[in-house]
């Protein structure tokens, strides 16, 4: 499938709390229960901006945070570059922060982004690290969200129909079979199970893929079969 913006038929469901914070010079963005924001603290680092990522609880209070000089952004960085950074980081880790574990598990990823920036190759590397340390559910939610961003919900589900069918035929439903086959099952049984997954919505399709190929491989697999990078990029958000 071609990576063509004309295929984007809709936008994913957003949390009502999502949105911009701060000022133009010191922007922040909230995505779900995380907030990425920049500050200018020359007494801490005279050459670079300062980065905070906050994990919020259900009442909107700070539960955990990751902070430090943002070596990827100098104090001379443009307003647009600052906005792109906080939006992309917030979207990347939207589903990765855990109420139980806080930001500890993803600290290495946040340090990588803070120090090396959000160029495409670094986003892909950061996403791979996230998938290794996050739960299967978090990976599924992230991929589901990115497919909706890239294609719109309806087109994403249609695209995943082919992905599920091919994967099921190649794997024989090995790792995950939501409808276990009876002894002596036929090709018609496999088609019935594929149809059951594909008629259950995008989240079920993505969950099947993640559980079949493994959470650490799922993003790479989707990148190969859909021709989308499967990471948040500024052009997805018009910035």
TABEL-V930887 format. One record per pair of residues at least 12 apart in sequence whose C-alpha atoms are under 6 Angstrom apart, sorted by sequence separation. I is the first residue (numbers start at 1). GAP is how many residues later the second one is. D is the distance in whole Angstrom. If there is no record, write none. Layout:
# TABEL-V930887
I|GAP|D ; I|GAP|D
This chain:
# TABEL-V930887
18|12|5 ; 26|12|5 ; 38|12|6 ; 53|12|6 ; 18|13|5 ; 26|13|5 ; 38|13|5 ; 53|13|5 ; 37|14|6 ; 52|14|6 ; 37|15|5 ; 52|15|4 ; 36|16|6 ; 51|16|6 ; 15|17|6 ; 36|17|4 ; 51|17|6 ; 109|17|6 ; 35|18|6 ; 50|18|6 ; 51|18|6 ; 35|19|5 ; 50|19|4 ; 51|19|5 ; 34|20|5 ; 50|20|5 ; 34|21|5 ; 49|21|5 ; 33|22|6 ; 48|22|6 ; 33|23|5 ; 48|23|6 ; 49|24|6 ; 48|25|6 ; 49|25|6 ; 48|26|4 ; 49|26|5 ; 47|27|6 ; 48|27|5 ; 47|28|6 ; 165|29|6 ; 176|35|6 ; 176|36|6 ; 161|37|6 ; 175|37|5 ; 64|38|6 ; 72|42|6 ; 96|42|6 ; 72|43|5 ; 95|43|5 ; 70|44|5 ; 71|44|5 ; 72|44|5 ; 70|45|6 ; 72|45|5 ; 157|45|5 ; 95|47|6 ; 37|49|6 ; 36|50|5 ; 25|54|6 ; 36|54|5 ; 29|58|6 ; 31|59|6 ; 32|62|6 ; 31|63|6 ; 140|67|6 ; 136|79|6 ; 132|84|5 ; 131|85|5 ; 12|136|5 ; 12|137|6 ; 11|138|6 ; 11|141|5 ; 10|142|4 ; 8|143|4 ; 9|143|5 ; 7|144|6 ; 8|144|5 ; 88|144|6 ; 84|150|6 ; 3|224|6 ; 1|225|5 ; 3|225|6 ; 1|226|6
